Amino acid sequence: MWALIEDSEIIKIINQPKAMVIGDTRHSRNIFSFRWSNEEREAIGLYEIVFDNSNKKDESYYINTNQSFDFADGVATASYGSATAKELDDVTDENDNVTKGLKSQKKDIIKQQSSGLLTPTDWYVLKATDVESYSVPSAITTFRANVRTKSNDMEVLIDACSTVDELATLYEYVNTGTEENPIMERPLGEFPEAV
């Protein structure tokens, strides 16, 4: 991405290499290739944009501003303003329409994952209700109970979050082992392995 500069002001942002007229000269798209050095481009007013992502936050949890562009001290930059945290809790508007907050969205995902783990073993339970002499194997019963327990535990952890950053931290993997023998875990934990 480049900025076309005239009189120390950005007059145009160029996203893709293209032929263009600068001043009285028509340039082919080759001005954006390795054939031209940065110094040669800058001599005609084209500056490669330097991206400053220091204010950019994870879009799963935050709404970032549009980038703003600036030119100072011979450097064209693109930067973000302060990000706004998404709603943590559900929001109901004046028409009683509910927009789910991050907590509800994350809990819905947990429920879907839990259901996806339980569904393949549902037939054991159905067979046990239909066939009097059949009982669900204990490994299956234990697995199903562990999935439900873990799902409930995860939802409790999500509900306990009072900030977006706390919620995001639940999903961040950290090394709980050593440097030589790393064990990557997240505070939210994992569902049990399927049997």
Backbone as CSV, one residue per row, in Angstrom:
resi,resn,N_x,N_y,N_z,CA_x,CA_y,CA_z,C_x,C_y,C_z
1,MET,0.859,-1.158,0.000,0.000,0.000,0.000,0.910,1.227,0.000
2,TRP,0.514,2.206,-0.792,1.332,3.401,-0.944,0.474,4.658,-0.784
3,ALA,1.135,5.743,-0.476,0.475,7.044,-0.398,1.106,7.956,-1.433
4,LEU,0.271,8.675,-2.157,0.756,9.688,-3.087,0.778,11.007,-2.320
5,ILE,1.953,11.598,-2.246,2.165,12.800,-1.435,2.419,13.999,-2.336
6,GLU,1.727,15.108,-2.048,2.003,16.395,-2.700,2.009,17.464,-1.627
7,ASP,3.037,18.276,-1.617,3.172,19.364,-0.637,3.023,18.840,0.793
8,SER,3.666,17.713,1.067,3.661,17.079,2.400,2.271,16.650,2.870
9,GLU,1.350,16.461,1.937,-0.011,16.009,2.260,-0.327,14.745,1.468
10,ILE,-1.047,13.830,2.095,-1.510,12.627,1.389,-2.693,13.021,0.523
11,ILE,-2.559,12.782,-0.791,-3.684,13.114,-1.667,-4.400,11.857,-2.174
12,LYS,-3.724,10.693,-2.051,-4.357,9.473,-2.525,-3.674,8.270,-1.884
13,ILE,-4.494,7.252,-1.571,-3.976,5.971,-1.080,-4.105,4.974,-2.226
14,ILE,-3.035,4.263,-2.509,-3.032,3.270,-3.597,-2.913,1.889,-2.958
15,ASN,-3.970,1.078,-3.119,-4.008,-0.253,-2.514,-3.311,-1.304,-3.359
16,GLN,-3.430,-1.184,-4.677,-2.892,-2.175,-5.601,-2.028,-1.473,-6.641
17,PRO,-0.950,-2.128,-7.081,-0.148,-1.539,-8.159,-1.003,-1.280,-9.399
18,LYS,-0.846,-0.117,-9.968,-1.596,0.230,-11.176,-0.872,1.353,-11.909
19,ALA,-1.178,1.461,-13.183,-0.634,2.573,-13.962,-1.302,3.848,-13.466
20,MET,-0.536,4.939,-13.436,-1.121,6.186,-12.968,-0.331,7.393,-13.486
21,VAL,-1.009,8.514,-13.469,-0.378,9.766,-13.874,0.011,10.519,-12.611
22,ILE,1.307,10.883,-12.557,1.794,11.692,-11.436,2.426,12.928,-12.057
23,GLY,1.861,14.070,-11.699,2.295,15.311,-12.356,1.887,15.253,-13.820
24,ASP,2.864,15.424,-14.720,2.578,15.363,-16.158,3.041,14.044,-16.770
25,THR,3.464,13.107,-15.942,4.047,11.870,-16.465,3.136,10.684,-16.176
26,ARG,2.916,9.894,-17.218,2.143,8.663,-17.065,3.144,7.552,-16.759
27,HIS,2.898,6.834,-15.641,3.774,5.755,-15.209,3.029,4.426,-15.336
28,SER,3.755,3.400,-15.753,3.157,2.062,-15.796,3.123,1.522,-14.369
29,ARG,2.461,0.414,-14.205,2.391,-0.203,-12.875,3.764,-0.672,-12.383
30,ASN,4.749,-0.672,-13.253,6.098,-1.085,-12.867,6.720,-0.179,-11.799
31,ILE,6.144,1.022,-11.602,6.705,1.892,-10.560,6.559,1.245,-9.175
32,PHE,5.683,0.251,-9.072,5.474,-0.415,-7.784,6.303,-1.703,-7.671
33,SER,7.052,-2.034,-8.695,7.812,-3.289,-8.684,9.216,-3.059,-8.132
34,PHE,9.953,-4.147,-8.044,11.333,-4.096,-7.539,12.246,-3.305,-8.476
35,ARG,11.776,-3.016,-9.683,12.604,-2.267,-10.639,12.834,-0.829,-10.173
36,TRP,11.919,-0.356,-9.362,12.045,0.989,-8.814,12.450,0.866,-7.341
37,SER,13.393,1.652,-6.925,13.768,1.661,-5.506,12.795,2.570,-4.757
38,ASN,12.779,2.439,-3.439,11.927,3.322,-2.634,12.319,4.784,-2.853
39,GLU,13.618,5.027,-2.990,14.079,6.402,-3.200,13.544,6.974,-4.523
40,GLU,13.516,6.136,-5.574,12.991,6.596,-6.865,11.495,6.879,-6.777
41,ARG,10.754,6.016,-6.075,9.315,6.248,-5.913,9.075,7.522,-5.094
42,GLU,9.823,7.653,-4.011,9.641,8.825,-3.159,9.968,10.118,-3.902
43,ALA,10.899,10.051,-4.844,11.259,11.247,-5.630,10.083,11.742,-6.471
44,ILE,9.156,10.848,-6.827,7.970,11.277,-7.595,6.730,11.387,-6.699
45,GLY,6.918,11.195,-5.369,5.817,11.406,-4.424,5.111,10.157,-3.945
46,LEU,5.625,8.974,-4.259,4.995,7.722,-3.802,5.765,7.166,-2.610
47,TYR,5.072,7.024,-1.497,5.700,6.515,-0.279,4.992,5.229,0.152
48,GLU,5.806,4.215,0.435,5.229,2.973,0.953,4.725,3.243,2.366
49,ILE,3.518,2.754,2.653,2.899,3.014,3.950,3.442,2.038,4.992
50,VAL,3.796,2.590,6.139,4.244,1.807,7.284,3.034,1.628,8.201
51,PHE,2.739,0.375,8.562,1.554,0.088,9.371,1.899,0.071,10.851
52,ASP,1.122,0.803,11.616,1.243,0.818,13.073,0.003,0.131,13.630
53,ASN,0.172,-1.123,14.051,-0.954,-1.902,14.566,-0.986,-1.946,16.091
54,SER,-0.297,-1.011,16.738,-0.207,-1.056,18.197,-1.570,-0.908,18.880
55,ASN,-2.513,-0.206,18.270,-3.851,-0.063,18.864,-4.844,-1.110,18.358
56,LYS,-4.445,-1.908,17.381,-5.367,-2.893,16.829,-5.537,-4.049,17.815
57,LYS,-6.781,-4.442,18.030,-7.078,-5.524,18.974,-7.793,-6.651,18.249
58,ASP,-7.852,-7.790,18.903,-8.499,-8.983,18.364,-9.951,-8.672,18.014
59,GLU,-10.295,-8.828,16.737,-11.634,-8.478,16.263,-12.715,-9.417,16.766
60,SER,-12.336,-10.515,17.408,-13.326,-11.382,18.043,-13.909,-10.707,19.276
61,TYR,-13.155,-9.791,19.857,-13.554,-9.171,21.116,-13.701,-7.654,21.044
62,TYR,-13.136,-7.038,20.007,-13.114,-5.585,19.912,-13.558,-5.112,18.534
63,ILE,-14.044,-3.873,18.509,-14.352,-3.208,17.249,-13.239,-2.183,17.042
64,ASN,-12.445,-2.409,16.006,-11.343,-1.492,15.702,-11.846,-0.335,14.857
65,THR,-11.195,0.795,14.996,-11.530,1.938,14.153,-10.992,1.683,12.746
66,ASN,-11.421,2.476,11.801,-10.790,2.447,10.488,-9.385,3.002,10.637
67,GLN,-8.519,2.612,9.733,-7.164,3.142,9.781,-7.177,4.613,9.370
68,SER,-6.333,5.371,10.020,-6.137,6.751,9.587,-4.716,6.853,9.044
69,PHE,-4.547,7.729,8.090,-3.258,7.857,7.408,-2.641,9.210,7.736
70,ASP,-1.317,9.188,7.834,-0.605,10.415,8.183,0.731,10.419,7.446
71,PHE,1.235,11.604,7.187,2.547,11.750,6.580,3.320,12.777,7.392
72,ALA,4.441,12.328,7.958,5.291,13.237,8.741,6.723,12.746,8.690
73,ASP,7.640,13.662,8.644,9.079,13.346,8.646,9.455,12.341,7.561
74,GLY,8.823,12.473,6.405,9.147,11.603,5.274,8.634,10.184,5.388
75,VAL,7.677,9.935,6.290,7.138,8.588,6.477,5.611,8.646,6.414
76,ALA,5.043,7.781,5.576,3.582,7.640,5.499,3.189,6.483,6.415
77,THR,2.233,6.736,7.314,1.815,5.695,8.258,0.309,5.488,8.207
78,ALA,-0.078,4.265,8.568,-1.488,3.915,8.752,-1.607,3.394,10.170
79,SER,-2.541,3.934,10.930,-2.684,3.505,12.322,-4.159,3.438,12.705
80,TYR,-4.406,2.726,13.788,-5.761,2.580,14.317,-5.935,3.484,15.529
81,GLY,-7.170,3.915,15.741,-7.498,4.635,16.967,-7.766,3.619,18.071
82,SER,-8.342,4.082,19.159,-8.639,3.192,20.281,-9.782,2.250,19.919
83,ALA,-9.570,0.957,20.180,-10.589,-0.054,19.899,-11.659,-0.012,20.990
84,THR,-12.875,-0.409,20.615,-13.991,-0.454,21.550,-14.334,-1.909,21.829
85,ALA,-14.428,-2.263,23.097,-14.784,-3.631,23.469,-16.215,-3.928,23.022
86,LYS,-16.433,-5.136,22.507,-17.781,-5.563,22.158,-18.572,-5.778,23.447
87,GLU,-19.885,-5.809,23.319,-20.739,-6.006,24.492,-20.498,-7.383,25.086
88,LEU,-20.304,-7.433,26.376,-20.077,-8.684,27.080,-21.397,-9.398,27.353
89,ASP,-22.407,-8.636,27.720,-23.720,-9.197,28.054,-24.724,-8.904,26.947
90,ASP,-25.821,-9.628,26.958,-26.880,-9.430,25.968,-27.448,-8.015,26.097
91,VAL,-27.873,-7.473,24.958,-28.468,-6.135,24.931,-29.861,-6.248,24.321
92,THR,-30.838,-5.684,25.014,-32.216,-5.681,24.530,-32.569,-4.261,24.119
93,ASP,-33.056,-4.106,22.869,-33.409,-2.763,22.412,-34.851,-2.432,22.799
94,GLU,-35.302,-1.255,22.369,-36.635,-0.778,22.742,-37.768,-1.648,22.181
95,ASN,-37.488,-2.466,21.166,-38.489,-3.367,20.586,-38.363,-4.790,21.122
96,ASP,-37.640,-4.936,22.204,-37.390,-6.236,22.839,-36.617,-7.217,21.965
97,ASN,-35.872,-6.690,20.998,-34.959,-7.523,20.211,-33.671,-7.693,21.007
98,VAL,-33.220,-8.936,21.115,-32.018,-9.217,21.905,-30.838,-9.460,20.975
99,THR,-29.770,-8.730,21.234,-28.505,-8.971,20.552,-27.602,-9.671,21.550
100,LYS,-27.174,-10.873,21.180,-26.358,-11.647,22.107,-24.992,-11.009,22.303
101,GLY,-24.587,-10.938,23.558,-23.261,-10.452,23.895,-22.241,-11.570,23.752
102,LEU,-20.990,-11.227,23.995,-19.904,-12.197,23.840,-20.069,-13.418,24.740
103,LYS,-20.542,-13.211,25.975,-20.718,-14.349,26.874,-21.703,-15.354,26.285
104,SER,-22.855,-14.863,25.834,-23.856,-15.769,25.250,-23.334,-16.435,23.996
105,GLN,-22.601,-15.679,23.168,-22.043,-16.262,21.942,-21.064,-17.385,22.272
106,LYS,-20.191,-17.143,23.239,-19.203,-18.161,23.622,-19.878,-19.373,24.252
107,LYS,-20.906,-19.153,25.071,-21.618,-20.278,25.683,-22.376,-21.089,24.630
108,ASP,-22.900,-20.419,23.613,-23.557,-21.146,22.518,-22.569,-22.070,21.814
109,ILE,-21.357,-21.604,21.621,-20.324,-22.430,20.978,-20.001,-23.636,21.857
110,ILE,-19.896,-23.412,23.161,-19.634,-24.512,24.102,-20.755,-25.551,24.010
111,LYS,-21.994,-25.087,23.979,-23.144,-26.000,23.876,-23.094,-26.805,22.573
112,GLN,-22.740,-26.136,21.469,-22.634,-26.831,20.181,-21.527,-27.878,20.212
113,GLN,-20.394,-27.525,20.801,-19.287,-28.481,20.895,-19.682,-29.674,21.763
114,SER,-20.345,-29.389,22.867,-20.795,-30.450,23.770,-21.777,-31.374,23.055
115,SER,-22.714,-30.787,22.355,-23.692,-31.582,21.600,-23.002,-32.437,20.540
116,GLY,-22.020,-31.853,19.879,-21.282,-32.592,18.857,-20.532,-33.784,19.427
117,LEU,-20.089,-33.661,20.668,-19.394,-34.781,21.317,-20.377,-35.851,21.808
118,LEU,-21.548,-35.427,22.246,-22.532,-36.374,22.790,-23.329,-37.106,21.713
119,THR,-23.602,-36.444,20.618,-24.458,-37.025,19.568,-24.015,-38.411,19.098
120,PRO,-22.727,-38.659,18.855,-22.342,-39.996,18.388,-22.633,-41.124,19.388
121,THR,-22.809,-40.780,20.669,-23.089,-41.828,21.664,-24.552,-41.844,22.102
122,ASP,-25.377,-40.992,21.505,-26.806,-40.953,21.857,-27.487,-42.301,21.629
123,TRP,-27.046,-43.037,20.637,-27.712,-44.288,20.308,-27.622,-45.293,21.451
124,TYR,-26.530,-45.208,22.243,-26.419,-46.103,23.402,-27.577,-45.869,24.371
125,VAL,-27.846,-44.599,24.630,-28.908,-44.230,25.564,-30.270,-44.611,24.991
126,LEU,-30.472,-44.363,23.701,-31.735,-44.732,23.060,-31.957,-46.237,23.099
127,LYS,-30.922,-46.982,22.825,-31.044,-48.444,22.849,-31.374,-48.928,24.258
128,ALA,-30.773,-48.295,25.257,-31.038,-48.695,26.639,-32.486,-48.420,27.040
129,THR,-33.106,-47.409,26.457,-34.515,-47.137,26.767,-35.445,-48.067,26.000
130,ASP,-34.997,-48.553,24.834,-35.837,-49.435,24.009,-35.655,-50.914,24.336
131,VAL,-34.457,-51.305,24.713,-34.153,-52.721,24.957,-33.915,-52.896,26.453
132,GLU,-34.836,-53.564,27.079,-34.799,-53.715,28.531,-33.532,-54.398,29.037
133,SER,-33.010,-55.343,28.287,-31.844,-56.101,28.748,-30.510,-55.403,28.435
134,TYR,-30.561,-54.251,27.771,-29.330,-53.558,27.377,-29.024,-52.441,28.368
135,SER,-27.756,-52.276,28.704,-27.337,-51.134,29.535,-26.152,-50.447,28.849
136,VAL,-26.088,-49.157,29.037,-25.032,-48.350,28.429,-23.702,-48.731,29.083
137,PRO,-22.656,-48.979,28.266,-21.343,-49.299,28.844,-20.867,-48.171,29.765
138,SER,-20.194,-48.545,30.830,-19.774,-47.555,31.830,-18.826,-46.503,31.242
139,ALA,-17.977,-46.884,30.280,-17.063,-45.912,29.659,-17.853,-44.819,28.940
140,ILE,-18.956,-45.209,28.318,-19.808,-44.243,27.608,-20.515,-43.342,28.613
141,THR,-21.058,-43.936,29.666,-21.746,-43.158,30.699,-20.794,-42.150,31.331
142,THR,-19.581,-42.589,31.636,-18.577,-41.701,32.238,-18.204,-40.579,31.276
143,PHE,-17.981,-40.923,30.013,-17.632,-39.906,29.013,-18.733,-38.854,28.896
144,ARG,-19.969,-39.291,28.796,-21.099,-38.361,28.642,-21.226,-37.453,29.865
145,ALA,-21.038,-38.014,31.041,-21.110,-37.209,32.266,-19.963,-36.199,32.301
146,ASN,-18.769,-36.612,31.886,-17.611,-35.709,31.876,-17.796,-34.566,30.882
147,VAL,-18.406,-34.858,29.722,-18.670,-33.800,28.741,-19.639,-32.782,29.329
148,ARG,-20.696,-33.235,29.940,-21.677,-32.310,30.528,-21.056,-31.486,31.662
149,THR,-20.266,-32.148,32.498,-19.616,-31.446,33.602,-18.667,-30.373,33.067
150,LYS,-17.863,-30.731,32.072,-16.908,-29.768,31.508,-17.646,-28.617,30.836
151,SER,-18.717,-28.915,30.128,-19.511,-27.869,29.481,-20.045,-26.890,30.530
152,ASN,-20.601,-27.416,31.615,-21.118,-26.555,32.687,-20.001,-25.733,33.325
153,ASP,-18.841,-26.370,33.569,-17.703,-25.655,34.156,-17.234,-24.515,33.255
154,MET,-17.192,-24.771,31.956,-16.773,-23.739,31.009,-17.750,-22.558,31.025
155,GLU,-19.030,-22.856,31.058,-20.030,-21.790,31.080,-19.936,-20.965,32.358
156,VAL,-19.649,-21.611,33.487,-19.477,-20.890,34.749,-18.276,-19.945,34.645
157,LEU,-17.175,-20.413,34.064,-15.999,-19.552,33.889,-16.314,-18.361,32.990
158,ILE,-17.058,-18.608,31.927,-17.430,-17.524,31.009,-18.317,-16.517,31.727
159,ASP,-19.322,-16.996,32.473,-20.229,-16.099,33.194,-19.503,-15.260,34.249
160,ALA,-18.410,-15.780,34.795,-17.682,-15.070,35.846,-16.871,-13.893,35.319
161,CYS,-16.693,-13.801,34.017,-15.893,-12.719,33.437,-16.628,-11.390,33.542
162,SER,-15.910,-10.375,33.981,-16.524,-9.051,34.082,-15.983,-8.080,33.032
163,THR,-14.960,-8.512,32.281,-14.422,-7.679,31.202,-14.154,-8.551,29.977
164,VAL,-14.061,-7.901,28.853,-13.754,-8.598,27.602,-12.368,-9.222,27.678
165,ASP,-11.421,-8.530,28.296,-10.062,-9.070,28.413,-10.033,-10.339,29.262
166,GLU,-10.835,-10.396,30.325,-10.927,-11.613,31.132,-11.453,-12.770,30.294
167,LEU,-12.463,-12.488,29.482,-13.031,-13.521,28.614,-11.996,-14.009,27.604
168,ALA,-11.295,-13.085,26.989,-10.273,-13.454,25.999,-9.183,-14.305,26.624
169,THR,-8.819,-13.996,27.863,-7.770,-14.747,28.555,-8.142,-16.209,28.742
170,LEU,-9.433,-16.505,28.899,-9.870,-17.900,29.050,-9.471,-18.754,27.848
171,TYR,-9.343,-18.130,26.681,-9.086,-18.858,25.440,-7.619,-18.835,25.022
172,GLU,-6.778,-18.144,25.778,-5.368,-18.028,25.415,-4.568,-19.201,25.964
173,TYR,-3.873,-19.874,25.064,-3.035,-21.005,25.469,-1.721,-20.489,26.042
174,VAL,-1.340,-21.051,27.164,-0.071,-20.704,27.806,0.682,-21.989,28.133
175,ASN,1.973,-21.882,28.224,2.801,-23.037,28.544,2.784,-23.249,30.055
176,THR,2.175,-24.369,30.483,2.141,-24.700,31.906,3.224,-25.717,32.253
177,GLY,3.988,-26.107,31.252,5.089,-27.039,31.471,6.394,-26.284,31.565
178,THR,7.418,-26.873,31.038,8.738,-26.234,31.028,9.097,-25.874,29.593
179,GLU,10.202,-25.158,29.442,10.651,-24.801,28.104,11.051,-26.045,27.320
180,GLU,11.657,-26.996,28.009,12.080,-28.242,27.358,10.907,-29.179,27.091
181,ASN,9.918,-29.146,27.950,8.757,-30.026,27.827,7.482,-29.188,27.956
182,PRO,7.171,-28.397,26.894,6.025,-27.491,26.984,4.690,-28.243,27.019
183,ILE,3.780,-27.710,27.807,2.402,-28.204,27.858,1.520,-26.984,27.661
184,MET,0.860,-26.925,26.509,0.039,-25.770,26.186,-1.396,-26.013,26.662
185,GLU,-1.861,-25.139,27.554,-3.199,-25.246,28.110,-3.844,-23.870,28.145
186,ARG,-5.159,-23.873,28.176,-5.887,-22.613,28.321,-6.715,-22.674,29.599
187,PRO,-6.949,-21.547,30.248,-7.724,-21.545,31.490,-9.120,-22.172,31.333
188,LEU,-9.718,-22.048,30.163,-11.045,-22.615,29.943,-11.016,-24.138,29.968
189,GLY,-9.876,-24.711,29.674,-9.757,-26.169,29.649,-10.237,-26.742,28.331
190,GLU,-10.308,-28.056,28.268,-10.708,-28.786,27.055,-11.763,-29.813,27.396
191,PHE,-12.531,-30.191,26.395,-13.476,-31.291,26.565,-12.718,-32.606,26.630
192,PRO,-13.307,-33.621,27.261,-12.632,-34.933,27.284,-12.571,-35.535,25.884
193,GLU,-11.584,-36.396,25.688,-11.435,-37.098,24.407,-12.622,-38.039,24.216
194,ALA,-13.098,-38.122,22.970,-14.198,-39.045,22.650,-13.756,-40.498,22.849
195,VAL,-14.721,-41.336,23.265,-14.406,-42.759,23.457,-14.846,-43.555,22.250
